[in-house]
Amino acid sequence: MNRDVSDLVLLNFNDQAASIAINEGTWEVCTNSQFNGSCERMGPGKHEVLNTALDKRISSLRRLY
């Protein structure tokens, strides 16, 4: 993913991610659509294990910088 997505339902990928790879920048991932719910900022790297608050619960994500 290389763009903001306010609702992963639109991509048939809501509540599916169990890991994240970030190539560059800082991203905010949230458990609810429209960047709401429990959110966490993540930087570059392979995040192969998400914490229990995010594991298969991500519904939106956006690049912060």
PDB file of N, CA, C and O in Angstrom:
ATOM      1  N   MET A   1       0.850  -1.166   0.000  1.00  0.00           N
ATOM      2  CA  MET A   1       0.000   0.000   0.000  1.00  0.00           C
ATOM      3  C   MET A   1       0.895   1.228   0.000  1.00  0.00           C
ATOM      4  O   MET A   1       1.834   1.309   0.791  1.00  0.00           O
ATOM      5  N   ASN A   2       0.624   2.158  -0.851  1.00  0.00           N
ATOM      6  CA  ASN A   2       1.448   3.366  -0.903  1.00  0.00           C
ATOM      7  C   ASN A   2       0.605   4.643  -0.835  1.00  0.00           C
ATOM      8  O   ASN A   2       1.057   5.722  -1.219  1.00  0.00           O
ATOM      9  N   ARG A   3      -0.623   4.498  -0.340  1.00  0.00           N
ATOM     10  CA  ARG A   3      -1.497   5.671  -0.228  1.00  0.00           C
ATOM     11  C   ARG A   3      -2.382   5.523   0.997  1.00  0.00           C
ATOM     12  O   ARG A   3      -2.553   4.426   1.527  1.00  0.00           O
ATOM     13  N   ASP A   4      -2.938   6.633   1.435  1.00  0.00           N
ATOM     14  CA  ASP A   4      -3.870   6.610   2.562  1.00  0.00           C
ATOM     15  C   ASP A   4      -5.125   5.833   2.184  1.00  0.00           C
ATOM     16  O   ASP A   4      -5.597   5.908   1.049  1.00  0.00           O
ATOM     17  N   VAL A   5      -5.654   5.092   3.142  1.00  0.00           N
ATOM     18  CA  VAL A   5      -6.914   4.381   2.940  1.00  0.00           C
ATOM     19  C   VAL A   5      -7.753   4.602   4.186  1.00  0.00           C
ATOM     20  O   VAL A   5      -7.393   4.149   5.272  1.00  0.00           O
ATOM     21  N   SER A   6      -8.873   5.297   4.029  1.00  0.00           N
ATOM     22  CA  SER A   6      -9.708   5.622   5.184  1.00  0.00           C
ATOM     23  C   SER A   6     -10.651   4.484   5.575  1.00  0.00           C
ATOM     24  O   SER A   6     -11.227   4.500   6.663  1.00  0.00           O
ATOM     25  N   ASP A   7     -10.809   3.497   4.692  1.00  0.00           N
ATOM     26  CA  ASP A   7     -11.673   2.359   5.008  1.00  0.00           C
ATOM     27  C   ASP A   7     -11.234   1.139   4.190  1.00  0.00           C
ATOM     28  O   ASP A   7     -11.502   1.066   2.991  1.00  0.00           O
ATOM     29  N   LEU A   8     -10.568   0.198   4.831  1.00  0.00           N
ATOM     30  CA  LEU A   8     -10.062  -0.982   4.130  1.00  0.00           C
ATOM     31  C   LEU A   8     -11.163  -1.914   3.640  1.00  0.00           C
ATOM     32  O   LEU A   8     -10.882  -2.846   2.886  1.00  0.00           O
ATOM     33  N   VAL A   9     -12.401  -1.689   4.048  1.00  0.00           N
ATOM     34  CA  VAL A   9     -13.522  -2.469   3.519  1.00  0.00           C
ATOM     35  C   VAL A   9     -13.591  -2.284   2.001  1.00  0.00           C
ATOM     36  O   VAL A   9     -13.925  -3.215   1.268  1.00  0.00           O
ATOM     37  N   LEU A  10     -13.275  -1.083   1.544  1.00  0.00           N
ATOM     38  CA  LEU A  10     -13.333  -0.777   0.113  1.00  0.00           C
ATOM     39  C   LEU A  10     -12.352  -1.611  -0.710  1.00  0.00           C
ATOM     40  O   LEU A  10     -12.540  -1.790  -1.913  1.00  0.00           O
ATOM     41  N   LEU A  11     -11.306  -2.120  -0.058  1.00  0.00           N
ATOM     42  CA  LEU A  11     -10.302  -2.946  -0.736  1.00  0.00           C
ATOM     43  C   LEU A  11     -10.418  -4.419  -0.351  1.00  0.00           C
ATOM     44  O   LEU A  11      -9.542  -5.222  -0.670  1.00  0.00           O
ATOM     45  N   ASN A  12     -11.498  -4.765   0.330  1.00  0.00           N
ATOM     46  CA  ASN A  12     -11.706  -6.137   0.811  1.00  0.00           C
ATOM     47  C   ASN A  12     -10.543  -6.619   1.668  1.00  0.00           C
ATOM     48  O   ASN A  12     -10.139  -7.778   1.579  1.00  0.00           O
ATOM     49  N   PHE A  13      -9.999  -5.717   2.509  1.00  0.00           N
ATOM     50  CA  PHE A  13      -8.861  -6.075   3.350  1.00  0.00           C
ATOM     51  C   PHE A  13      -9.046  -5.604   4.789  1.00  0.00           C
ATOM     52  O   PHE A  13      -8.071  -5.464   5.528  1.00  0.00           O
ATOM     53  N   ASN A  14     -10.280  -5.363   5.185  1.00  0.00           N
ATOM     54  CA  ASN A  14     -10.554  -4.914   6.546  1.00  0.00           C
ATOM     55  C   ASN A  14     -10.296  -6.039   7.547  1.00  0.00           C
ATOM     56  O   ASN A  14     -10.689  -7.184   7.323  1.00  0.00           O
ATOM     57  N   ASP A  15      -9.638  -5.703   8.643  1.00  0.00           N
ATOM     58  CA  ASP A  15      -9.370  -6.647   9.739  1.00  0.00           C
ATOM     59  C   ASP A  15      -8.660  -7.910   9.262  1.00  0.00           C
ATOM     60  O   ASP A  15      -8.981  -9.007   9.720  1.00  0.00           O
ATOM     61  N   GLN A  16      -7.704  -7.773   8.351  1.00  0.00           N
ATOM     62  CA  GLN A  16      -6.989  -8.925   7.791  1.00  0.00           C
ATOM     63  C   GLN A  16      -5.496  -8.920   8.098  1.00  0.00           C
ATOM     64  O   GLN A  16      -4.895  -9.988   8.212  1.00  0.00           O
ATOM     65  N   ALA A  17      -4.888  -7.759   8.232  1.00  0.00           N
ATOM     66  CA  ALA A  17      -3.427  -7.673   8.345  1.00  0.00           C
ATOM     67  C   ALA A  17      -2.917  -8.249   9.669  1.00  0.00           C
ATOM     68  O   ALA A  17      -3.377  -7.887  10.752  1.00  0.00           O
ATOM     69  N   ALA A  18      -1.953  -9.157   9.537  1.00  0.00           N
ATOM     70  CA  ALA A  18      -1.290  -9.737  10.705  1.00  0.00           C
ATOM     71  C   ALA A  18       0.166  -9.266  10.779  1.00  0.00           C
ATOM     72  O   ALA A  18       0.857  -9.533  11.763  1.00  0.00           O
ATOM     73  N   SER A  19       0.628  -8.566   9.740  1.00  0.00           N
ATOM     74  CA  SER A  19       1.974  -7.999   9.709  1.00  0.00           C
ATOM     75  C   SER A  19       1.967  -6.822   8.727  1.00  0.00           C
ATOM     76  O   SER A  19       1.071  -6.691   7.892  1.00  0.00           O
ATOM     77  N   ILE A  20       2.987  -5.976   8.852  1.00  0.00           N
ATOM     78  CA  ILE A  20       3.082  -4.803   7.976  1.00  0.00           C
ATOM     79  C   ILE A  20       4.546  -4.574   7.635  1.00  0.00           C
ATOM     80  O   ILE A  20       5.415  -4.683   8.500  1.00  0.00           O
ATOM     81  N   ALA A  21       4.817  -4.260   6.385  1.00  0.00           N
ATOM     82  CA  ALA A  21       6.153  -3.844   5.957  1.00  0.00           C
ATOM     83  C   ALA A  21       6.054  -2.402   5.483  1.00  0.00           C
ATOM     84  O   ALA A  21       5.284  -2.092   4.575  1.00  0.00           O
ATOM     85  N   ILE A  22       6.834  -1.524   6.098  1.00  0.00           N
ATOM     86  CA  ILE A  22       6.822  -0.110   5.748  1.00  0.00           C
ATOM     87  C   ILE A  22       8.168   0.236   5.126  1.00  0.00           C
ATOM     88  O   ILE A  22       9.211   0.084   5.761  1.00  0.00           O
ATOM     89  N   ASN A  23       8.138   0.697   3.890  1.00  0.00           N
ATOM     90  CA  ASN A  23       9.372   1.016   3.178  1.00  0.00           C
ATOM     91  C   ASN A  23       9.947   2.361   3.574  1.00  0.00           C
ATOM     92  O   ASN A  23      11.162   2.497   3.717  1.00  0.00           O
ATOM     93  N   GLU A  24       9.087   3.360   3.753  1.00  0.00           N
ATOM     94  CA  GLU A  24       9.573   4.687   4.117  1.00  0.00           C
ATOM     95  C   GLU A  24       8.467   5.490   4.764  1.00  0.00           C
ATOM     96  O   GLU A  24       7.284   5.214   4.567  1.00  0.00           O
ATOM     97  N   GLY A  25       8.857   6.478   5.532  1.00  0.00           N
ATOM     98  CA  GLY A  25       7.905   7.354   6.187  1.00  0.00           C
ATOM     99  C   GLY A  25       7.351   6.769   7.472  1.00  0.00           C
ATOM    100  O   GLY A  25       7.682   5.653   7.871  1.00  0.00           O
ATOM    101  N   THR A  26       6.506   7.550   8.099  1.00  0.00           N
ATOM    102  CA  THR A  26       5.797   7.125   9.302  1.00  0.00           C
ATOM    103  C   THR A  26       4.322   7.027   8.960  1.00  0.00           C
ATOM    104  O   THR A  26       3.740   7.942   8.377  1.00  0.00           O
ATOM    105  N   TRP A  27       3.733   5.908   9.329  1.00  0.00           N
ATOM    106  CA  TRP A  27       2.330   5.650   9.028  1.00  0.00           C
ATOM    107  C   TRP A  27       1.538   5.492  10.318  1.00  0.00           C
ATOM    108  O   TRP A  27       2.058   5.019  11.328  1.00  0.00           O
ATOM    109  N   GLU A  28       0.274   5.894  10.267  1.00  0.00           N
ATOM    110  CA  GLU A  28      -0.652   5.672  11.378  1.00  0.00           C
ATOM    111  C   GLU A  28      -1.646   4.607  10.930  1.00  0.00           C
ATOM    112  O   GLU A  28      -2.291   4.744   9.891  1.00  0.00           O
ATOM    113  N   VAL A  29      -1.761   3.556  11.717  1.00  0.00           N
ATOM    114  CA  VAL A  29      -2.738   2.504  11.437  1.00  0.00           C
ATOM    115  C   VAL A  29      -3.769   2.514  12.556  1.00  0.00           C
ATOM    116  O   VAL A  29      -3.421   2.667  13.727  1.00  0.00           O
ATOM    117  N   CYS A  30      -5.045   2.349  12.192  1.00  0.00           N
ATOM    118  CA  CYS A  30      -6.128   2.480  13.161  1.00  0.00           C
ATOM    119  C   CYS A  30      -7.100   1.300  13.061  1.00  0.00           C
ATOM    120  O   CYS A  30      -7.258   0.697  11.999  1.00  0.00           O
ATOM    121  N   THR A  31      -7.736   0.989  14.166  1.00  0.00           N
ATOM    122  CA  THR A  31      -8.651  -0.150  14.219  1.00  0.00           C
ATOM    123  C   THR A  31     -10.031   0.161  13.667  1.00  0.00           C
ATOM    124  O   THR A  31     -10.806  -0.761  13.412  1.00  0.00           O
ATOM    125  N   ASN A  32     -10.358   1.421  13.475  1.00  0.00           N
ATOM    126  CA  ASN A  32     -11.652   1.793  12.897  1.00  0.00           C
ATOM    127  C   ASN A  32     -11.434   2.579  11.613  1.00  0.00           C
ATOM    128  O   ASN A  32     -10.351   3.122  11.392  1.00  0.00           O
ATOM    129  N   SER A  33     -12.439   2.643  10.781  1.00  0.00           N
ATOM    130  CA  SER A  33     -12.352   3.430   9.550  1.00  0.00           C
ATOM    131  C   SER A  33     -12.242   4.910   9.887  1.00  0.00           C
ATOM    132  O   SER A  33     -12.479   5.320  11.022  1.00  0.00           O
ATOM    133  N   GLN A  34     -11.883   5.692   8.900  1.00  0.00           N
ATOM    134  CA  GLN A  34     -11.744   7.142   9.028  1.00  0.00           C
ATOM    135  C   GLN A  34     -10.692   7.545  10.067  1.00  0.00           C
ATOM    136  O   GLN A  34     -10.775   8.627  10.649  1.00  0.00           O
ATOM    137  N   PHE A  35      -9.698   6.668  10.299  1.00  0.00           N
ATOM    138  CA  PHE A  35      -8.576   6.934  11.199  1.00  0.00           C
ATOM    139  C   PHE A  35      -9.022   7.137  12.647  1.00  0.00           C
ATOM    140  O   PHE A  35      -8.500   7.994  13.359  1.00  0.00           O
ATOM    141  N   ASN A  36      -9.979   6.345  13.056  1.00  0.00           N
ATOM    142  CA  ASN A  36     -10.512   6.381  14.418  1.00  0.00           C
ATOM    143  C   ASN A  36     -10.188   5.085  15.148  1.00  0.00           C
ATOM    144  O   ASN A  36      -9.568   4.179  14.590  1.00  0.00           O
ATOM    145  N   GLY A  37     -10.610   5.013  16.386  1.00  0.00           N
ATOM    146  CA  GLY A  37     -10.361   3.829  17.201  1.00  0.00           C
ATOM    147  C   GLY A  37      -8.973   3.887  17.799  1.00  0.00           C
ATOM    148  O   GLY A  37      -8.421   4.968  18.000  1.00  0.00           O
ATOM    149  N   SER A  38      -8.415   2.738  18.081  1.00  0.00           N
ATOM    150  CA  SER A  38      -7.067   2.637  18.610  1.00  0.00           C
ATOM    151  C   SER A  38      -6.087   2.783  17.452  1.00  0.00           C
ATOM    152  O   SER A  38      -6.147   2.020  16.487  1.00  0.00           O
ATOM    153  N   CYS A  39      -5.182   3.765  17.542  1.00  0.00           N
ATOM    154  CA  CYS A  39      -4.235   4.031  16.460  1.00  0.00           C
ATOM    155  C   CYS A  39      -2.803   3.921  16.976  1.00  0.00           C
ATOM    156  O   CYS A  39      -2.526   4.142  18.155  1.00  0.00           O
ATOM    157  N   GLU A  40      -1.907   3.573  16.058  1.00  0.00           N
ATOM    158  CA  GLU A  40      -0.492   3.471  16.399  1.00  0.00           C
ATOM    159  C   GLU A  40       0.332   3.982  15.238  1.00  0.00           C
ATOM    160  O   GLU A  40      -0.007   3.751  14.077  1.00  0.00           O
ATOM    161  N   ARG A  41       1.413   4.675  15.549  1.00  0.00           N
ATOM    162  CA  ARG A  41       2.353   5.153  14.529  1.00  0.00           C
ATOM    163  C   ARG A  41       3.429   4.101  14.332  1.00  0.00           C
ATOM    164  O   ARG A  41       3.934   3.522  15.294  1.00  0.00           O
ATOM    165  N   MET A  42       3.774   3.861  13.071  1.00  0.00           N
ATOM    166  CA  MET A  42       4.769   2.847  12.742  1.00  0.00           C
ATOM    167  C   MET A  42       5.743   3.410  11.726  1.00  0.00           C
ATOM    168  O   MET A  42       5.347   4.073  10.768  1.00  0.00           O
ATOM    169  N   GLY A  43       7.030   3.139  11.945  1.00  0.00           N
ATOM    170  CA  GLY A  43       8.074   3.596  11.051  1.00  0.00           C
ATOM    171  C   GLY A  43       8.554   2.487  10.136  1.00  0.00           C
ATOM    172  O   GLY A  43       8.020   1.378  10.158  1.00  0.00           O
ATOM    173  N   PRO A  44       9.565   2.789   9.329  1.00  0.00           N
ATOM    174  CA  PRO A  44      10.091   1.827   8.371  1.00  0.00           C
ATOM    175  C   PRO A  44      10.557   0.516   9.017  1.00  0.00           C
ATOM    176  O   PRO A  44      11.080   0.494  10.131  1.00  0.00           O
ATOM    177  N   GLY A  45      10.347  -0.554   8.282  1.00  0.00           N
ATOM    178  CA  GLY A  45      10.796  -1.866   8.733  1.00  0.00           C
ATOM    179  C   GLY A  45       9.718  -2.906   8.530  1.00  0.00           C
ATOM    180  O   GLY A  45       8.605  -2.608   8.098  1.00  0.00           O
ATOM    181  N   LYS A  46      10.081  -4.141   8.855  1.00  0.00           N
ATOM    182  CA  LYS A  46       9.130  -5.250   8.787  1.00  0.00           C
ATOM    183  C   LYS A  46       8.565  -5.470  10.175  1.00  0.00           C
ATOM    184  O   LYS A  46       9.282  -5.840  11.105  1.00  0.00           O
ATOM    185  N   HIS A  47       7.282  -5.241  10.300  1.00  0.00           N
ATOM    186  CA  HIS A  47       6.577  -5.438  11.567  1.00  0.00           C
ATOM    187  C   HIS A  47       5.843  -6.775  11.427  1.00  0.00           C
ATOM    188  O   HIS A  47       4.658  -6.823  11.097  1.00  0.00           O
ATOM    189  N   GLU A  48       6.581  -7.852  11.687  1.00  0.00           N
ATOM    190  CA  GLU A  48       6.061  -9.193  11.431  1.00  0.00           C
ATOM    191  C   GLU A  48       5.053  -9.666  12.467  1.00  0.00           C
ATOM    192  O   GLU A  48       4.252 -10.563  12.202  1.00  0.00           O
ATOM    193  N   VAL A  49       5.097  -9.055  13.652  1.00  0.00           N
ATOM    194  CA  VAL A  49       4.129  -9.410  14.698  1.00  0.00           C
ATOM    195  C   VAL A  49       3.513  -8.113  15.205  1.00  0.00           C
ATOM    196  O   VAL A  49       4.208  -7.257  15.753  1.00  0.00           O
ATOM    197  N   LEU A  50       2.210  -7.975  15.018  1.00  0.00           N
ATOM    198  CA  LEU A  50       1.507  -6.787  15.508  1.00  0.00           C
ATOM    199  C   LEU A  50       1.041  -7.028  16.934  1.00  0.00           C
ATOM    200  O   LEU A  50       0.765  -8.163  17.324  1.00  0.00           O
ATOM    201  N   ASN A  51       0.953  -5.946  17.714  1.00  0.00           N
ATOM    202  CA  ASN A  51       0.444  -6.122  19.076  1.00  0.00           C
ATOM    203  C   ASN A  51      -1.031  -6.517  19.026  1.00  0.00           C
ATOM    204  O   ASN A  51      -1.682  -6.367  17.992  1.00  0.00           O
ATOM    205  N   THR A  52      -1.543  -7.010  20.117  1.00  0.00           N
ATOM    206  CA  THR A  52      -2.911  -7.550  20.131  1.00  0.00           C
ATOM    207  C   THR A  52      -3.966  -6.493  19.819  1.00  0.00           C
ATOM    208  O   THR A  52      -5.058  -6.827  19.359  1.00  0.00           O
ATOM    209  N   ALA A  53      -3.653  -5.228  20.064  1.00  0.00           N
ATOM    210  CA  ALA A  53      -4.623  -4.167  19.746  1.00  0.00           C
ATOM    211  C   ALA A  53      -4.804  -4.002  18.243  1.00  0.00           C
ATOM    212  O   ALA A  53      -5.856  -3.544  17.798  1.00  0.00           O
ATOM    213  N   LEU A  54      -3.785  -4.372  17.445  1.00  0.00           N
ATOM    214  CA  LEU A  54      -3.841  -4.171  15.992  1.00  0.00           C
ATOM    215  C   LEU A  54      -3.946  -5.460  15.184  1.00  0.00           C
ATOM    216  O   LEU A  54      -4.408  -5.427  14.044  1.00  0.00           O
ATOM    217  N   ASP A  55      -3.536  -6.573  15.736  1.00  0.00           N
ATOM    218  CA  ASP A  55      -3.499  -7.832  14.991  1.00  0.00           C
ATOM    219  C   ASP A  55      -4.860  -8.184  14.402  1.00  0.00           C
ATOM    220  O   ASP A  55      -5.819  -8.445  15.128  1.00  0.00           O
ATOM    221  N   LYS A  56      -4.926  -8.186  13.083  1.00  0.00           N
ATOM    222  CA  LYS A  56      -6.153  -8.468  12.327  1.00  0.00           C
ATOM    223  C   LYS A  56      -7.313  -7.564  12.732  1.00  0.00           C
ATOM    224  O   LYS A  56      -8.470  -7.985  12.745  1.00  0.00           O
ATOM    225  N   ARG A  57      -6.984  -6.304  13.065  1.00  0.00           N
ATOM    226  CA  ARG A  57      -8.009  -5.334  13.448  1.00  0.00           C
ATOM    227  C   ARG A  57      -7.854  -4.001  12.725  1.00  0.00           C
ATOM    228  O   ARG A  57      -8.596  -3.062  13.013  1.00  0.00           O
ATOM    229  N   ILE A  58      -6.913  -3.896  11.797  1.00  0.00           N
ATOM    230  CA  ILE A  58      -6.654  -2.612  11.127  1.00  0.00           C
ATOM    231  C   ILE A  58      -7.726  -2.325  10.079  1.00  0.00           C
ATOM    232  O   ILE A  58      -8.012  -3.153   9.214  1.00  0.00           O
ATOM    233  N   SER A  59      -8.313  -1.125  10.179  1.00  0.00           N
ATOM    234  CA  SER A  59      -9.388  -0.728   9.258  1.00  0.00           C
ATOM    235  C   SER A  59      -9.046   0.516   8.445  1.00  0.00           C
ATOM    236  O   SER A  59      -9.727   0.810   7.463  1.00  0.00           O
ATOM    237  N   SER A  60      -7.997   1.259   8.837  1.00  0.00           N
ATOM    238  CA  SER A  60      -7.584   2.434   8.066  1.00  0.00           C
ATOM    239  C   SER A  60      -6.107   2.700   8.325  1.00  0.00           C
ATOM    240  O   SER A  60      -5.571   2.337   9.372  1.00  0.00           O
ATOM    241  N   LEU A  61      -5.459   3.340   7.357  1.00  0.00           N
ATOM    242  CA  LEU A  61      -4.062   3.696   7.505  1.00  0.00           C
ATOM    243  C   LEU A  61      -3.745   4.921   6.670  1.00  0.00           C
ATOM    244  O   LEU A  61      -4.329   5.134   5.608  1.00  0.00           O
ATOM    245  N   ARG A  62      -2.801   5.733   7.168  1.00  0.00           N
ATOM    246  CA  ARG A  62      -2.405   6.930   6.433  1.00  0.00           C
ATOM    247  C   ARG A  62      -0.955   7.274   6.737  1.00  0.00           C
ATOM    248  O   ARG A  62      -0.432   7.010   7.820  1.00  0.00           O
ATOM    249  N   ARG A  63      -0.333   7.875   5.736  1.00  0.00           N
ATOM    250  CA  ARG A  63       1.052   8.307   5.908  1.00  0.00           C
ATOM    251  C   ARG A  63       1.057   9.655   6.596  1.00  0.00           C
ATOM    252  O   ARG A  63       0.344  10.570   6.186  1.00  0.00           O
ATOM    253  N   LEU A  64       1.861   9.780   7.641  1.00  0.00           N
ATOM    254  CA  LEU A  64       1.955  11.030   8.376  1.00  0.00           C
ATOM    255  C   LEU A  64       3.074  11.907   7.827  1.00  0.00           C
ATOM    256  O   LEU A  64       2.889  13.111   7.646  1.00  0.00           O
ATOM    257  N   TYR A  65       4.237  11.307   7.559  1.00  0.00           N
ATOM    258  CA  TYR A  65       5.369  12.035   6.992  1.00  0.00           C
ATOM    259  C   TYR A  65       6.422  11.066   6.559  1.00  0.00           C
ATOM    260  O   TYR A  65       7.466  11.475   6.050  1.00  0.00           O
TER     261      TYR A  65
END
